[in-house]
Amino acid sequence: MSSILYGKDILQTDTMSDQQLELILSTAARLEDELEARGQLDNMKGLVLATLFFEPSTRTRLSFETAMLRLGGQVITVADPKTSSAAKGESLADSVRTVEGYADVIAIRHPRKGSAQEAADAVNIPVINGGDGAGQHPTQALLDIYTIQKEKGSLSGLTVALAGDLKNGRTVHSLVYLLARFNARLFFVSPPQLSMPAEITTELREAGADITVTDDLTLAARQSDVLYMTRIQRERFDDPAEYEKLKGSYVLDMGVIRQAKPGITIMHPLPRVDEIKTEVDAYEGAAYFRQAANGVPIRMALLTLVTGRE
């Protein structure tokens, strides 16, 4: 139980140390190799994960649950807030305090920014943030970094373009802090209405990050090793008309890829709507389904590390 992450919450990426990040990535790689060799592990035998998802999810919830099951643990879940006591008006703090009596670790997704911290403050077991509104999504950022490392062979000296809804995209809010640690050159590609929050851009620039802000996807793709597409998120808009106006801002097709830097890797946190044409799926650098699969070893690593079972 000597892990530097034992008993810790995983809530955001900007407060994660370089040592913790390296430990997570190396543990994920080791567990992925062990799982491939043995087919089933028993690190988490006797432990229970509670997945509390108060907002829709496919990849995050299922990969957390798969990770726990592959490690020999068990899972209890709230997959629909309508079936939980939240529908009766129970506070989040009371919900997680109750679940603390049933589980050894909690993975939570909630529509309100700051909710993961609220949950973590209420309990004495580790809480892992699976997305808190337009806040952060640290486990997605970790699997993204893991994917880039596997796809490109290194995390150093890359140019990465992030495109789409950068204002509300919790995946990119978490990812840019990790990319900056590896001196990545960053392109923030979005309509002005959906630009990266100013506080994030300012903080990164003050720390020395090389950031170009543009609305030109093709320009960024020509110079980038990785293009990280995101969807325009209908659920984050108060005005449906504004969503309709912006939803088709960027559409990646083979025409754009043919103009892009040779060998460019295409990523997307999924689900996609219409921002990546299905014709791109056959492109060898289309990594988004491999990216989704990488959620399992990363979440295996996190589960074992925070419980001291690595």
RAMOHU-V386726 format. One record per residue. N is the residue number from 1. RES is the residue in one small letter. PSI is psi in whole degrees, 0 to 359 (* if undefined). OMEGA is omega in degrees with one decimal (NA if undefined). D_CENTER is the distance of its C-alpha to the mean C-alpha in Angstrom with 2 decimals. Layout:
# RAMOHU-V386726
N&RES&PSI&OMEGA&D_CENTER + N&RES&PSI&OMEGA&D_CENTER
This chain:
# RAMOHU-V386726
1&m&35&-175.0&26.15 + 2&s&3&-177.2&26.12 + 3&s&140&177.8&22.42 + 4&i&353&176.7&21.36 + 5&l&1&-178.1&18.46 + 6&y&126&178.9&20.90 + 7&g&1&-176.6&20.90 + 8&k&155&170.0&18.13 + 9&d&150&174.9&15.43 + 10&i&97&-170.7&11.79 + 11&l&329&-177.7&11.23 + 12&q&164&-175.7&10.14 + 13&t&334&-172.7&9.99 + 14&d&341&179.0&13.27 + 15&t&2&-178.8&15.41 + 16&m&134&-179.3&14.35 + 17&s&160&176.7&17.34 + 18&d&323&179.5&17.70 + 19&q&318&178.0&19.32 + 20&q&318&179.9&16.54 + 21&l&313&179.8&14.02 + 22&e&321&178.9&16.71 + 23&l&318&179.9&17.40 + 24&i&313&-177.7&13.96 + 25&l&317&-178.8&14.00 + 26&s&324&177.6&17.65 + 27&t&320&178.0&17.44 + 28&a&315&-179.9&14.89 + 29&a&318&-180.0&17.33 + 30&r&315&-179.0&20.27 + 31&l&325&177.1&19.13 + 32&e&317&178.1&18.25 + 33&d&318&-179.6&21.79 + 34&e&320&179.8&23.37 + 35&l&319&179.4&21.96 + 36&e&323&-178.3&23.22 + 37&a&324&-171.2&26.55 + 38&r&339&177.7&27.11 + 39&g&334&179.7&25.26 + 40&q&136&178.2&24.71 + 41&l&167&-178.1&24.12 + 42&d&19&-178.6&25.45 + 43&n&322&-173.4&23.62 + 44&m&17&179.6&22.62 + 45&k&131&179.9&25.96 + 46&g&354&179.5&27.30 + 47&l&157&-177.3&24.09 + 48&v&131&172.1&22.37 + 49&l&132&171.5&18.77 + 50&a&121&175.3&18.59 + 51&t&114&-177.1&15.75 + 52&l&101&-173.8&16.41 + 53&f&101&-178.8&14.85 + 54&f&13&179.1&16.69 + 55&e&148&-174.9&14.78 + 56&p&146&178.5&14.53 + 57&s&142&169.2&12.03 + 58&t&295&-173.9&12.74 + 59&r&312&-174.2&10.10 + 60&t&309&-178.4&8.22 + 61&r&312&-175.8&11.75 + 62&l&326&179.1&13.60 + 63&s&326&172.4&11.66 + 64&f&314&-177.6&12.01 + 65&e&319&176.6&15.58 + 66&t&316&179.4&16.23 + 67&a&314&-178.8&15.18 + 68&m&318&-179.8&17.60 + 69&l&320&177.2&20.26 + 70&r&335&-179.9&20.18 + 71&l&4&177.0&20.80 + 72&g&7&177.9&23.75 + 73&g&185&179.8&22.54 + 74&q&161&-174.2&22.76 + 75&v&136&164.8&20.62 + 76&i&149&-169.9&21.63 + 77&t&148&161.4&19.69 + 78&v&108&-176.0&19.81 + 79&a&353&-178.6&18.35 + 80&d&115&-177.4&20.31 + 81&p&337&179.2&21.29 + 82&k&339&-178.8&24.67 + 83&t&4&179.9&25.52 + 84&s&173&179.8&24.81 + 85&s&353&172.5&27.02 + 86&a&329&178.8&24.77 + 87&a&342&178.8&26.82 + 88&k&1&179.1&29.87 + 89&g&10&178.9&28.68 + 90&e&139&179.3&27.52 + 91&s&157&177.7&25.55 + 92&l&318&-179.3&22.06 + 93&a&316&179.2&23.67 + 94&d&322&179.0&26.30 + 95&s&311&-176.1&23.95 + 96&v&329&175.8&21.95 + 97&r&322&177.0&25.27 + 98&t&312&-177.2&26.63 + 99&v&332&178.3&23.79 + 100&e&330&178.6&24.21 + 101&g&350&-176.1&27.53 + 102&y&342&-167.8&26.10 + 103&a&166&179.6&23.11 + 104&d&343&-179.7&22.18 + 105&v&147&-178.1&18.46 + 106&i&133&166.9&16.42 + 107&a&127&-173.0&12.91 + 108&i&141&168.4&12.85 + 109&r&137&-175.7&11.55 + 110&h&146&-177.0&14.01 + 111&p&349&-175.9&14.93 + 112&r&127&175.3&16.34 + 113&k&133&-179.1&14.88 + 114&g&355&-176.3&15.90 + 115&s&325&-179.6&16.18 + 116&a&320&176.3&14.13 + 117&q&319&178.0&16.54 + 118&e&317&178.9&19.37 + 119&a&315&-178.6&18.65 + 120&a&323&-179.8&18.43 + 121&d&338&-174.0&21.68 + 122&a&345&-173.1&23.41 + 123&v&168&-179.2&23.14 + 124&n&15&172.7&23.92 + 125&i&158&-177.1&21.48 + 126&p&139&176.1&17.95 + 127&v&131&178.5&15.27 + 128&i&125&-176.4&11.56 + 129&n&115&176.0&9.49 + 130&g&19&179.4&7.61 + 131&g&117&178.1&7.70 + 132&d&91&179.6&11.03 + 133&g&228&177.8&12.49 + 134&a&19&-178.7&12.12 + 135&g&255&-177.7&11.24 + 136&q&166&178.2&7.99 + 137&h&71&-169.2&4.61 + 138&p&324&-178.3&5.23 + 139&t&330&174.3&4.59 + 140&q&317&179.5&1.44 + 141&a&322&179.1&3.97 + 142&l&318&178.1&6.39 + 143&l&331&175.7&6.48 + 144&d&314&178.2&6.73 + 145&i&318&178.0&9.41 + 146&y&319&178.0&10.87 + 147&t&314&179.9&11.26 + 148&i&318&178.8&12.92 + 149&q&318&-179.2&15.08 + 150&k&321&-175.8&16.21 + 151&e&322&-173.7&16.87 + 152&k&347&178.9&18.62 + 153&g&348&-178.6&20.07 + 154&s&159&177.1&19.24 + 155&l&358&-174.2&16.89 + 156&s&140&170.0&19.93 + 157&g&22&-178.7&21.54 + 158&l&157&169.4&19.28 + 159&t&125&-174.6&19.22 + 160&v&127&175.2&15.98 + 161&a&132&175.5&16.20 + 162&l&124&-169.4&13.58 + 163&a&143&174.3&15.26 + 164&g&229&-178.0&15.55 + 165&d&87&-179.4&14.66 + 166&l&344&178.4&13.70 + 167&k&311&-174.8&15.39 + 168&n&356&-172.9&13.36 + 169&g&97&-178.2&9.98 + 170&r&334&178.4&7.72 + 171&t&314&-179.0&4.89 + 172&v&329&177.2&7.98 + 173&h&322&179.0&9.35 + 174&s&320&-173.0&7.19 + 175&l&321&-173.8&7.41 + 176&v&329&178.8&11.13 + 177&y&323&178.3&12.17 + 178&l&318&179.3&11.35 + 179&l&321&-178.0&12.97 + 180&a&332&179.8&15.88 + 181&r&335&-178.4&16.68 + 182&f&20&176.1&17.60 + 183&n&35&176.8&19.75 + 184&a&142&168.7&17.98 + 185&r&131&-171.7&19.85 + 186&l&135&168.3&17.70 + 187&f&125&173.8&18.64 + 188&f&108&-172.9&17.41 + 189&v&114&-179.5&18.66 + 190&s&161&166.3&19.20 + 191&p&153&-179.0&22.18 + 192&p&327&-178.2&23.52 + 193&q&343&-175.1&22.69 + 194&l&30&-176.7&18.92 + 195&s&159&176.6&18.75 + 196&m&135&178.0&16.31 + 197&p&135&-174.1&17.53 + 198&a&326&-177.6&20.56 + 199&e&328&178.4&19.83 + 200&i&312&180.0&16.70 + 201&t&315&-179.6&18.73 + 202&t&314&-179.3&21.74 + 203&e&318&-179.3&20.17 + 204&l&317&179.4&18.78 + 205&r&321&178.9&22.14 + 206&e&334&177.9&24.08 + 207&a&1&174.7&22.35 + 208&g&7&-178.5&23.57 + 209&a&143&177.2&20.74 + 210&d&106&-173.9&22.21 + 211&i&130&172.0&20.83 + 212&t&125&177.8&22.43 + 213&v&126&-176.7&21.99 + 214&t&164&171.5&23.27 + 215&d&11&-174.5&23.39 + 216&d&101&-177.8&24.52 + 217&l&316&-177.5&22.04 + 218&t&318&176.8&24.73 + 219&l&314&-178.8&25.63 + 220&a&319&-177.9&22.15 + 221&a&328&-179.7&21.80 + 222&r&337&-174.5&25.19 + 223&q&1&-169.4&24.07 + 224&s&145&174.0&20.55 + 225&d&330&-179.2&19.52 + 226&v&135&172.9&16.08 + 227&l&117&-177.6&15.49 + 228&y&103&-179.2&12.03 + 229&m&147&172.5&13.01 + 230&t&156&178.7&11.70 + 231&r&154&170.0&13.86 + 232&i&120&-166.3&16.18 + 233&q&104&-179.4&15.25 + 234&r&320&-173.1&18.55 + 235&e&348&179.9&17.64 + 236&r&1&-177.5&17.20 + 237&f&130&173.0&20.73 + 238&d&332&-177.0&23.84 + 239&d&108&-180.0&26.10 + 240&p&328&-179.4&25.89 + 241&a&324&178.2&28.09 + 242&e&320&177.1&25.71 + 243&y&314&-178.6&22.96 + 244&e&326&-178.6&25.58 + 245&k&327&-172.1&26.54 + 246&l&347&-168.4&23.16 + 247&k&331&-178.8&21.44 + 248&g&25&-174.3&22.96 + 249&s&319&-178.7&22.42 + 250&y&128&175.7&20.90 + 251&v&116&-179.3&21.56 + 252&l&122&175.7&20.88 + 253&d&181&-177.6&23.76 + 254&m&337&175.9&25.73 + 255&g&317&177.5&27.91 + 256&v&318&-178.2&25.20 + 257&i&324&178.5&24.17 + 258&r&336&177.2&27.85 + 259&q&354&-174.4&28.01 + 260&a&173&176.3&24.89 + 261&k&131&-179.4&25.00 + 262&p&134&178.7&26.13 + 263&g&10&-178.7&23.53 + 264&i&138&177.2&20.56 + 265&t&132&-179.9&17.28 + 266&i&125&178.8&15.56 + 267&m&159&179.2&11.84 + 268&h&133&-179.9&10.18 + 269&p&346&-178.0&7.04 + 270&l&152&4.8&10.08 + 271&p&149&172.4&12.29 + 272&r&156&174.6&14.58 + 273&v&278&177.8&17.80 + 274&d&15&-175.3&20.18 + 275&e&346&170.7&18.37 + 276&i&118&178.7&18.59 + 277&k&145&-178.3&21.96 + 278&t&340&177.2&22.28 + 279&e&336&-179.4&24.70 + 280&v&340&-176.2&21.91 + 281&d&329&-178.0&20.79 + 282&a&348&178.4&23.83 + 283&y&132&-173.2&23.07 + 284&e&336&178.7&22.49 + 285&g&3&177.0&19.76 + 286&a&104&-169.9&17.67 + 287&a&4&-167.7&14.79 + 288&y&330&176.2&12.39 + 289&f&327&171.1&13.80 + 290&r&321&177.3&13.89 + 291&q&313&179.7&10.22 + 292&a&319&179.3&9.71 + 293&a&329&179.9&12.33 + 294&n&349&175.2&10.79 + 295&g&332&-178.3&8.52 + 296&v&304&-179.8&11.98 + 297&p&325&177.8&13.23 + 298&i&317&-178.4&10.33 + 299&r&332&170.2&10.59 + 300&m&315&179.6&14.31 + 301&a&313&-178.0&14.39 + 302&l&316&-178.8&12.91 + 303&l&317&-179.3&15.26 + 304&t&323&-176.4&18.18 + 305&l&316&-176.3&17.80 + 306&v&342&178.2&17.68 + 307&t&1&179.5&20.57 + 308&g&25&-177.0&22.54 + 309&r&19&-176.9&22.65 + 310&e&*&NA&21.28
